[in-house]
Structure formats: structure tokens, C-alpha cells
Amino acid sequence: MKIKAVILAGGKGTRLGVLTIKRAKPAVPFGGKYRIIDFALSNCVNSNVFDVLVLTQYRPHSLNDHIRRGRPWDLDRSFTGGVRLLQPFQGSFDTDWYAGTADAVAQNLNFVRQGRPEFVLILSGDHIYEMDYDMLVQYHRDKGADATVCTIRVPLDEASRFGIVDTDKDYRIVDFIEKPQAPPGNLANMGVYVFNYSVLERVLSEDQADPESERDFGKNILPKMVAENMNIFAYPYGGYWIDVGTIDAYWEAHMDLLSSPPSLNLNDRTWVIHTRSEERPPVRIGADARIVDSMITDGSVIGAGAVIERSVLSPGVFIGPGAVIRESVILNDAYVESGAQVERALVDKIAVIGKNARVGFWQDMGDLKITSVGKNSRIPPEFTIGAGSVVGSDCTHGSFAGFSNMMVPAGSDVEFSSRTQR
């Protein structure tokens, strides 16, 4: 059987705050050496799906550079499929940005059609999970389905964030409600679908002709198919899955990696998560440094007497002597100077935390969220960034001039002071 995968990777990811100011959500680093999209790509090749389209839109440069021709995933192919990155374009007719997930696929249907696939996987490029798509497609075939929706049980108090489905005893979907205010259940749509190609082409064509449609699979396509009594089935998934769509969820997913045993085992050699890795030297750890329940990636340097507890350090991170990192995620080439403390925080690439500065707070923060520091920002020495604060990208010492007592109060926002002149 011929299977083609379409990965929707154009998400702006505004709820991820500083992490998506300069990159698309699927390109956000994750788990030390990976990016979020690596999980969907690796699921494809581990499931023997080697014909993959990646649909990009928002700030695609980082994502394009990461995937390139797809060699780390064995997707540098031509006659047997491979990976293609497609972006919105202007052709014979005016073509706007994709209006929704269904519109993104509809605008690229000519590429989906190539190779005459029997089944089409529609995947989100911004979820963390491991799934054998071959088993999913076999389930879809056995059910004689027109479309299959992957589902997972979520806490009822979180169900309003998802599409909620109801099924009969055979897992045939009898109701589909997108993000209901009062959820009737907790069986949630994961945003992973299988369509028969002929069905997909027809429902997309009908949706494009509907002026009232928002061009979205969850809001329009699937509820309409259910209402028309088509054969739509739920595929119950019982593994680990998380949509890292917020700063809190992103941080919690990293803490899940550090649990014992981890919720998602990246050391499983039967299901390797592939990525494009840079050549980095081995980790260097100074005298009397203490590392507890943490992940330290190649090229990191940990100074003498530093303390790293329940944290993830990405490639090239420098932790100065006597610095303390607790329950934090530090991204590539960030620099934490001596004596600084970073607690329950996210620090983006090439940011600098000044000498003896303090970012975040480790103890109970109540309703305050994770502290975040944007890409290429500089926290002045001796400064304190209160818990739950957000420091934007490219902030310099001048960005902190309006704060007294060398302290940014908890829950504050700090923006690049010369942003209007950029």
C-alpha cells in the first residue's frame, strides 16, 4: 500500500512566547539535541513511511535549514519518495497565507497526489510522541474507514482545549465537537489523521467551495464528515503525547524526560528519534560540580562547583563556576556566568545570564508561571528577574534601565528597548 505523510509545520506558536519570536513552533529545540518536528519525522521513517511533505509558513528559515534534504531521517530520496518542504506561493491566482490546516493541504494537493497514494497521513509537526503509523494505517484499513482520528484521554479540566469525540462500541465516531466550553467527555483529538486519498480530495474540494468554512480539519472537515454519517473511526492511543503549545507545557515535557522512569524514553534503540546534529566536543565538567537528574548535551561546559539539578542543557551551554541551575531548560550556546542562579526558567539560544544574577524562583510560585529569557538577550550582572517574568529577545542592559533596585518584579515583561528602530 502506498502511504504519503503530510506534516503541518507552519504554526506560529504564539503561546510559546519568546521561543517562537524568531522561529516556527516545530523548529523549537527540545530535549537537548532535538527539535520538536524531529518526532513526527522520526515516527514516519520508523514506520516505513518515506514519502513526506512538510508544509511550512511562519518563519520557515530555521526549519528549512534543519531538515534540508532529510539525510538524518533517511529521507534524502527521489524516486522512492523522500522529503519535500513546501511554502505558500503566488501563482496564476492570488494565493494568501494558509487559512487553516485543511487549506494548507488543499493548496498543495497536486503534490499530495503525486505517486498516487492510497492513504494520506495528516500530522502535526509540533507534538511530542512516538507512534507506529504502520499500525495506525492497518487499523484504518481493517475498519474500512474513510478517515481515522487518533485520540487520547485527557484530564476533563483540560478537555476544552481539544476537539472532543464520542464513539460507539466499535470506535466509530458519532460526535465531534471542536474545543467545547463544557466538554461532554475527555476523549481528545490528537491532530493525527489517516484519510483514503479519494475521500480526502473530495472533502477538501467541498470545503474549498464553502464560503462559511474556516478551512480547518478539526473545526470543519471532520465534524461535517461525522454529521454526514461517513465512516470515521477513532484510534485509541495509550502512549505519551503532549502538545507543547505553551511555555508551561514545554517546561513540563522536559521535566517528564527527567522523571524516573521517563515518560518518553529517548534511549529506546528500537525507536530512535533522529535529528541533524552539529559536531560538538565532549561535555566538560569542572571540579566539585554536582549534577542530579539532568540531561547534558555535547559541547556543554560546567564550571567548578556549579550545581545542575533536574535540568536540560542543550549543545554548547556554558555554566560558570558556582552557578546554580534548577528545574530549567537552557538552549544552545547560552552563557550563565559565575555565581548566577537560574531556577524554573527557560533560557533561549545565545542568551547571557550575568555574574551573580538571578533568574526565576525554585520554590512554590503559586499562580506564577515559568520565567523565560529570549534569544540573544543579556541579563545584567547582579540583577534579579522575578518568577514568571518574560524577557524578550535581543534585550540589552539598556532594556532594564527602567527597573529600580536591580530587580524585575515577578510577572513582569521586559522588551527590547530599541525595538521600533530595528
C-alpha positions as CSV (number, residue, x, y, z in Angstrom):
1,M,0.0,0.0,0.0
2,K,1.2,3.5,-0.8
3,I,1.2,6.0,2.1
4,K,2.1,9.7,1.9
5,A,2.6,11.8,5.1
6,V,1.8,15.5,5.2
7,I,3.3,17.3,8.2
8,L,1.7,20.6,9.0
9,A,4.7,22.7,10.2
10,G,3.6,26.3,9.7
11,G,2.5,27.0,13.2
12,K,3.3,30.4,14.7
13,G,3.0,29.1,18.2
14,T,2.3,32.5,19.8
15,R,1.6,30.9,23.2
16,L,5.2,29.7,23.3
17,G,6.2,33.3,23.9
18,V,9.9,34.1,23.4
19,L,10.6,30.7,21.9
20,T,8.7,31.4,18.7
21,I,9.6,35.1,18.2
22,K,12.2,34.1,15.7
23,R,11.2,30.6,14.7
24,A,8.3,28.4,13.8
25,K,6.9,26.2,16.6
26,P,8.0,22.9,15.1
27,A,11.6,24.3,14.9
28,V,11.8,25.0,18.6
29,P,14.6,23.0,20.2
30,F,13.6,20.2,22.5
31,G,15.2,17.6,24.8
32,G,18.7,18.9,24.5
33,K,19.7,17.9,20.9
34,Y,16.4,17.7,19.1
35,R,13.7,20.0,17.6
36,I,10.0,19.4,18.0
37,I,9.5,18.3,14.4
38,D,12.0,15.5,14.8
39,F,9.4,13.4,16.5
40,A,6.9,13.4,13.6
41,L,9.7,12.9,11.0
42,S,11.2,10.0,13.1
43,N,7.8,8.4,13.6
44,C,7.4,8.4,9.8
45,V,10.7,6.7,9.0
46,N,10.4,4.3,11.9
47,S,7.0,3.3,10.5
48,N,8.5,2.8,7.0
49,V,6.8,5.9,5.6
50,F,9.4,7.6,3.4
51,D,7.3,9.9,1.2
52,V,6.9,13.0,3.3
53,L,5.7,16.6,2.6
54,V,6.4,19.3,5.2
55,L,4.1,22.4,4.8
56,T,5.8,25.5,6.3
57,Q,4.6,29.0,6.6
58,Y,5.7,31.2,9.6
59,R,9.4,32.0,9.8
60,P,10.5,28.8,8.0
61,H,14.2,29.5,7.7
62,S,15.3,27.7,10.8
63,L,13.1,24.7,9.9
64,N,14.3,24.6,6.3
65,D,17.9,24.7,7.5
66,H,17.3,21.9,10.0
67,I,15.6,19.5,7.6
68,R,17.4,20.3,4.3
69,R,17.3,17.2,2.1
70,G,16.4,15.0,5.1
71,R,19.5,12.9,5.3
72,P,19.4,12.3,9.1
73,W,16.0,10.7,8.7
74,D,17.0,8.7,5.6
75,L,14.7,10.9,3.6
76,D,17.2,12.2,1.0
77,R,15.5,10.2,-1.7
78,S,13.9,11.0,-5.1
79,F,12.2,8.1,-6.9
80,T,11.2,6.4,-3.7
81,G,9.7,9.5,-2.0
82,G,11.9,11.5,0.3
83,V,11.0,14.8,2.0
84,R,9.9,18.0,0.3
85,L,9.4,21.3,2.0
86,L,6.6,23.4,0.6
87,Q,5.7,27.0,1.4
88,P,2.8,29.3,0.3
89,F,3.3,30.8,-3.1
90,Q,1.7,33.1,-5.6
91,G,0.7,31.5,-8.9
92,S,-1.9,32.2,-11.6
93,F,-4.4,33.3,-8.9
94,D,-3.7,35.4,-5.8
95,T,-2.7,33.0,-3.0
96,D,-2.8,34.1,0.6
97,W,-1.4,32.5,3.7
98,Y,-3.0,29.2,4.5
99,A,-6.4,29.9,6.1
100,G,-6.3,26.7,8.1
101,T,-4.9,23.2,8.3
102,A,-7.3,21.9,5.6
103,D,-6.5,24.9,3.3
104,A,-2.7,24.1,3.6
105,V,-3.3,20.6,2.3
106,A,-5.8,21.7,-0.3
107,Q,-3.3,24.3,-1.7
108,N,-0.7,21.5,-2.1
109,L,-3.0,18.8,-3.3
110,N,-1.1,18.4,-6.6
111,F,2.0,17.4,-4.6
112,V,-0.1,15.1,-2.3
113,R,-1.5,13.4,-5.4
114,Q,2.0,12.7,-6.9
115,G,2.8,9.0,-6.7
116,R,-0.9,8.1,-6.4
117,P,-1.0,7.4,-2.6
118,E,-3.8,5.1,-1.4
119,F,-3.7,6.6,2.1
120,V,-2.6,10.1,3.4
121,L,-1.4,10.7,6.9
122,I,-2.0,14.3,8.1
123,L,0.3,15.0,11.0
124,S,1.0,18.0,13.3
125,G,4.7,19.0,13.4
126,D,4.5,20.4,16.9
127,H,3.7,17.4,19.2
128,I,6.0,15.2,21.3
129,Y,5.1,11.5,21.0
130,E,6.1,8.2,19.5
131,M,3.7,6.3,17.3
132,D,3.9,3.4,14.8
133,Y,1.9,4.8,11.8
134,D,2.0,1.4,10.1
135,M,-0.2,0.0,12.8
136,L,-2.4,3.1,12.5
137,V,-3.0,2.6,8.8
138,Q,-3.6,-1.1,9.2
139,Y,-6.3,-0.3,11.8
140,H,-7.8,2.2,9.4
141,R,-7.9,-0.5,6.6
142,D,-9.4,-3.1,8.9
143,K,-12.2,-0.8,9.9
144,G,-13.0,0.1,6.3
145,A,-12.7,3.7,7.4
146,D,-13.0,6.9,5.2
147,A,-10.9,8.6,7.8
148,T,-9.4,7.7,11.2
149,V,-8.7,10.2,14.0
150,C,-6.1,9.4,16.7
151,T,-7.5,10.0,20.1
152,I,-6.2,10.1,23.7
153,R,-7.8,10.6,27.1
154,V,-7.0,13.9,28.7
155,P,-7.9,15.4,32.1
156,L,-11.5,16.6,32.0
157,D,-10.5,20.1,33.2
158,E,-8.2,20.4,30.1
159,A,-10.7,18.9,27.6
160,S,-11.9,22.3,26.4
161,R,-8.5,22.9,24.7
162,F,-9.1,19.9,22.4
163,G,-11.6,18.6,19.9
164,I,-13.7,16.1,21.8
165,V,-15.1,13.0,20.2
166,D,-17.7,10.4,21.1
167,T,-17.7,6.9,19.8
168,D,-19.9,3.8,19.7
169,K,-18.7,0.4,20.9
170,D,-16.8,-0.2,17.7
171,Y,-14.9,3.1,18.0
172,R,-16.9,4.7,15.2
173,I,-17.1,8.4,15.8
174,V,-20.7,9.6,16.3
175,D,-20.0,13.1,17.5
176,F,-17.1,15.6,17.1
177,I,-17.0,18.9,18.9
178,E,-14.1,21.3,18.5
179,K,-12.9,22.9,21.8
180,P,-16.3,22.8,23.6
181,Q,-16.7,25.2,26.6
182,A,-18.4,22.4,28.5
183,P,-16.8,19.2,27.3
184,P,-19.2,16.2,27.3
185,G,-16.2,13.8,27.6
186,N,-12.4,13.6,27.6
187,L,-11.6,11.6,24.5
188,A,-9.5,14.2,22.6
189,N,-8.4,14.6,19.0
190,M,-4.6,14.4,18.8
191,G,-4.4,16.1,15.4
192,V,-3.1,12.9,13.7
193,Y,-5.3,11.6,10.9
194,V,-5.5,9.0,8.2
195,F,-7.6,9.6,5.0
196,N,-8.2,7.5,2.0
197,Y,-6.8,9.7,-0.7
198,S,-10.0,9.7,-2.8
199,V,-12.0,10.8,0.2
200,L,-9.5,13.5,1.2
201,E,-9.6,15.0,-2.3
202,R,-13.4,15.1,-2.3
203,V,-13.9,16.6,1.2
204,L,-11.2,19.2,0.6
205,S,-12.9,20.2,-2.7
206,E,-16.2,20.6,-1.0
207,D,-14.7,22.6,1.9
208,Q,-13.0,25.0,-0.6
209,A,-16.4,25.7,-2.1
210,D,-17.9,26.5,1.2
211,P,-17.6,30.3,1.9
212,E,-18.5,29.8,5.6
213,S,-15.7,27.3,6.3
214,E,-12.6,28.2,8.3
215,R,-10.7,25.6,6.2
216,D,-9.7,23.5,9.3
217,F,-9.8,19.8,9.8
218,G,-10.9,20.0,13.4
219,K,-13.4,22.8,13.0
220,N,-14.9,22.0,9.7
221,I,-13.8,18.9,7.8
222,L,-14.2,16.1,10.4
223,P,-17.4,17.4,12.1
224,K,-19.0,17.6,8.7
225,M,-17.9,14.1,7.8
226,V,-19.3,12.8,11.1
227,A,-22.6,14.7,10.5
228,E,-22.9,13.1,7.1
229,N,-22.6,9.7,8.6
230,M,-19.3,8.8,6.9
231,N,-17.1,6.0,8.3
232,I,-14.9,8.0,10.7
233,F,-13.2,5.9,13.4
234,A,-11.2,6.8,16.5
235,Y,-7.8,5.1,17.0
236,P,-7.2,4.9,20.8
237,Y,-3.7,5.8,21.7
238,G,-2.4,5.0,25.1
239,G,1.2,6.2,25.0
240,Y,2.9,9.5,25.9
241,W,1.7,12.5,23.9
242,I,1.9,16.2,24.6
243,D,1.2,19.4,22.6
244,V,3.9,21.7,23.8
245,G,1.9,24.7,22.8
246,T,2.6,26.8,25.9
247,I,5.7,27.7,28.0
248,D,4.3,25.7,30.9
249,A,3.6,22.6,28.7
250,Y,7.1,22.9,27.1
251,W,8.7,23.0,30.6
252,E,6.6,20.2,31.9
253,A,7.5,18.0,28.9
254,H,11.2,18.4,29.8
255,M,10.5,17.6,33.4
256,D,8.8,14.4,32.1
257,L,12.0,13.4,30.4
258,L,13.8,13.6,33.7
259,S,11.2,11.5,35.7
260,S,12.2,8.0,36.7
261,P,11.4,6.2,34.6
262,P,11.0,8.9,31.9
263,S,7.6,9.3,30.4
264,L,9.2,9.2,27.0
265,N,12.3,7.1,26.7
266,L,14.8,8.7,24.3
267,N,17.2,5.8,25.0
268,D,15.0,3.2,23.3
269,R,17.1,1.9,20.4
270,T,14.1,0.2,18.8
271,W,12.6,3.7,18.2
272,V,15.3,6.2,17.5
273,I,14.5,9.9,17.3
274,H,16.7,11.1,14.5
275,T,17.9,14.7,14.2
276,R,20.6,16.8,12.5
277,S,23.4,17.1,14.9
278,E,26.3,19.5,14.9
279,E,29.8,18.4,15.6
280,R,30.5,19.4,19.2
281,P,33.2,18.4,21.6
282,P,32.5,16.2,24.7
283,V,30.9,17.6,27.8
284,R,33.5,19.1,30.2
285,I,32.7,19.1,34.0
286,G,34.8,21.1,36.4
287,A,35.9,20.0,39.9
288,D,33.3,19.6,42.6
289,A,30.4,20.3,40.2
290,R,27.2,18.4,41.1
291,I,24.8,17.1,38.5
292,V,21.5,15.5,39.6
293,D,18.7,14.0,37.4
294,S,19.7,16.1,34.4
295,M,20.4,15.8,30.7
296,I,23.7,17.5,29.5
297,T,24.3,17.7,25.7
298,D,27.5,17.7,23.7
299,G,29.7,20.8,23.9
300,S,28.5,21.9,27.3
301,V,31.0,23.2,29.8
302,I,30.1,23.1,33.6
303,G,32.4,25.1,35.8
304,A,33.9,24.2,39.1
305,G,31.4,24.0,42.0
306,A,28.4,24.5,39.7
307,V,25.1,22.8,40.6
308,I,22.8,21.3,38.0
309,E,19.5,19.8,39.3
310,R,16.7,18.4,37.2
311,S,17.6,20.5,34.2
312,V,18.2,20.1,30.5
313,L,21.3,21.7,28.9
314,S,21.4,21.9,25.1
315,P,24.6,21.9,23.0
316,G,27.3,24.4,23.8
317,V,25.8,25.7,27.0
318,F,28.4,27.3,29.4
319,I,27.7,27.2,33.2
320,G,30.2,29.3,35.1
321,P,31.9,28.4,38.4
322,G,29.5,28.3,41.3
323,A,26.4,28.9,39.2
324,V,23.2,27.0,40.1
325,I,20.6,25.7,37.6
326,R,17.5,24.1,39.0
327,E,14.5,22.7,37.0
328,S,15.4,24.7,34.0
329,V,15.8,24.3,30.2
330,I,18.9,26.1,28.8
331,L,19.1,26.2,25.0
332,N,22.0,26.2,22.6
333,D,25.1,28.3,23.4
334,A,23.5,30.1,26.3
335,Y,26.1,31.5,28.8
336,V,25.4,31.5,32.5
337,E,28.2,33.4,34.3
338,S,29.7,32.6,37.6
339,G,27.5,32.7,40.7
340,A,24.3,33.1,38.8
341,Q,21.1,31.2,39.7
342,V,18.6,30.0,37.1
343,E,15.5,28.3,38.6
344,R,12.4,27.1,36.9
345,A,13.2,29.0,33.8
346,L,13.7,28.7,30.0
347,V,16.7,30.4,28.6
348,D,16.8,30.6,24.8
349,K,19.8,30.4,22.5
350,I,22.9,32.6,23.0
351,A,21.4,34.4,25.9
352,V,23.7,35.6,28.7
353,I,22.9,35.5,32.4
354,G,25.3,37.9,34.0
355,K,27.5,37.3,37.0
356,N,25.6,36.7,40.3
357,A,22.3,37.4,38.5
358,R,19.1,35.5,39.5
359,V,16.5,34.3,37.0
360,G,13.3,32.8,38.3
361,F,12.5,31.1,41.6
362,W,12.7,27.5,42.5
363,Q,10.3,27.2,45.4
364,D,6.5,27.3,45.3
365,M,5.5,30.1,42.9
366,G,1.7,29.9,43.4
367,D,0.0,31.1,40.2
368,L,3.2,32.5,38.7
369,K,4.4,30.7,35.6
370,I,7.8,29.7,34.3
371,T,10.3,32.5,33.8
372,S,11.6,32.9,30.2
373,V,14.6,34.7,28.6
374,G,14.5,35.3,24.9
375,K,17.2,34.6,22.3
376,N,20.3,36.7,22.4
377,S,19.2,38.7,25.5
378,R,21.7,39.9,28.2
379,I,20.7,39.8,31.8
380,P,22.9,42.4,33.7
381,P,25.2,41.2,36.5
382,E,23.6,41.2,40.0
383,F,20.1,41.6,38.5
384,T,17.1,39.6,39.7
385,I,14.4,38.5,37.2
386,G,11.3,37.7,39.3
387,A,9.4,34.4,38.9
388,G,7.0,34.3,35.9
389,S,8.7,37.2,34.1
390,V,9.3,37.3,30.4
391,V,12.4,38.8,28.9
392,G,12.0,39.2,25.2
393,S,14.7,38.5,22.5
394,D,17.7,40.8,21.9
395,C,17.3,42.7,25.3
396,T,20.4,44.5,26.3
397,H,21.4,46.2,29.6
398,G,19.5,49.3,28.4
399,S,16.3,47.3,28.4
400,F,16.5,47.1,32.2
401,A,17.1,50.8,32.8
402,G,13.5,51.4,34.0
403,F,13.7,48.9,36.8
404,S,14.8,50.0,40.2
405,N,16.8,48.1,42.8
406,M,18.3,46.0,40.1
407,M,15.2,43.8,40.0
408,V,12.4,42.9,37.6
409,P,9.3,42.3,39.7
410,A,7.6,38.9,39.4
411,G,5.3,38.5,36.5
412,S,6.8,41.5,34.5
413,D,7.6,41.8,30.8
414,V,10.9,43.2,29.5
415,E,11.0,44.2,25.8
416,F,13.9,45.1,23.6
417,S,14.3,48.8,24.3
418,S,15.1,49.9,20.7
419,R,12.6,47.6,19.0
420,T,11.0,50.4,17.0
421,Q,14.3,51.3,15.4
422,R,15.1,47.8,14.1
